[in-house]
Amino acid sequence: MAPKFKKKKRKTGRPLIKLCSRGCADRPLDYKDLEHLETYLTPQGQILSRRRTGYSAKCQRDLKRAIKRARHMALMPFVG
């Protein structure tokens, strides 16, 4: 009988940023708050997923909208 192998859990490189249990009431998302928005970007400039941020669907859309506004206003770069 062959031995059974257990699946190993993968560890992600970045920790989760659990801030939103239901809404973004802790700190409202604003396109002018660049320090806060940069925590939700990868080093390459991509927006982190809902799984990584822990945001609800509505708050993730607000986050996406704020980052895209900042990019179009030339406050943030499109690439890292």
C-alpha positions as CSV (number, residue, x, y, z in Angstrom):
1,M,0.0,0.0,0.0
2,A,1.4,3.4,-1.0
3,P,1.8,6.1,1.7
4,K,-0.8,8.9,1.6
5,F,0.6,12.4,1.2
6,K,-0.9,15.4,3.0
7,K,-1.4,18.6,1.1
8,K,0.7,21.5,2.3
9,K,-0.9,24.9,2.8
10,R,0.7,27.7,0.8
11,K,1.9,30.7,2.6
12,T,1.4,34.1,0.9
13,G,4.2,36.6,0.8
14,R,2.1,39.5,2.1
15,P,-0.1,39.4,5.2
16,L,-3.8,40.2,5.0
17,I,-4.9,43.8,5.7
18,K,-8.2,42.9,7.5
19,L,-9.9,46.2,7.9
20,C,-13.4,45.8,6.6
21,S,-15.9,43.6,8.3
22,R,-18.9,45.2,6.6
23,G,-18.0,48.7,5.5
24,C,-15.2,51.1,5.1
25,A,-16.2,53.1,8.1
26,D,-12.8,52.9,9.9
27,R,-11.2,55.3,7.4
28,P,-13.1,56.6,4.4
29,L,-11.3,55.9,1.0
30,D,-10.3,59.1,-0.7
31,Y,-8.3,59.5,-3.9
32,K,-6.2,62.2,-2.3
33,D,-5.0,60.0,0.6
34,L,-2.1,58.4,-1.2
35,E,-0.3,56.8,1.8
36,H,-3.5,54.9,2.6
37,L,-4.1,53.8,-1.0
38,E,-0.6,52.6,-1.6
39,T,-1.0,49.9,1.0
40,Y,-3.5,48.2,-1.3
41,L,-1.1,48.0,-4.3
42,T,1.5,45.4,-5.1
43,P,5.1,46.6,-5.8
44,Q,4.2,46.4,-9.5
45,G,1.3,48.8,-9.1
46,Q,-1.6,46.2,-9.3
47,I,-4.6,46.5,-7.0
48,L,-4.7,43.8,-4.4
49,S,-7.7,41.3,-4.6
50,R,-10.6,41.1,-2.2
51,R,-9.0,38.0,-0.7
52,R,-5.9,39.9,0.2
53,T,-7.6,43.1,1.5
54,G,-10.5,41.4,3.3
55,Y,-12.9,44.1,1.9
56,S,-16.5,43.4,1.0
57,A,-17.5,43.7,-2.7
58,K,-18.8,47.2,-2.2
59,C,-15.8,48.5,-0.4
60,Q,-13.5,46.8,-2.9
61,R,-15.3,48.7,-5.7
62,D,-14.8,52.0,-3.7
63,L,-11.1,51.2,-3.3
64,K,-10.8,50.5,-7.0
65,R,-12.6,53.7,-7.9
66,A,-10.4,55.8,-5.6
67,I,-7.1,54.3,-6.9
68,K,-8.2,54.8,-10.5
69,R,-9.2,58.4,-9.8
70,A,-5.8,59.0,-8.3
71,R,-4.1,57.5,-11.3
72,H,-6.1,59.7,-13.8
73,M,-5.3,62.8,-11.7
74,A,-1.6,61.9,-12.0
75,L,-1.2,61.5,-8.3
76,M,-0.2,57.8,-8.5
77,P,1.7,56.0,-11.3
78,F,0.0,53.4,-13.5
79,V,2.9,51.0,-13.0
80,G,5.3,50.5,-10.1
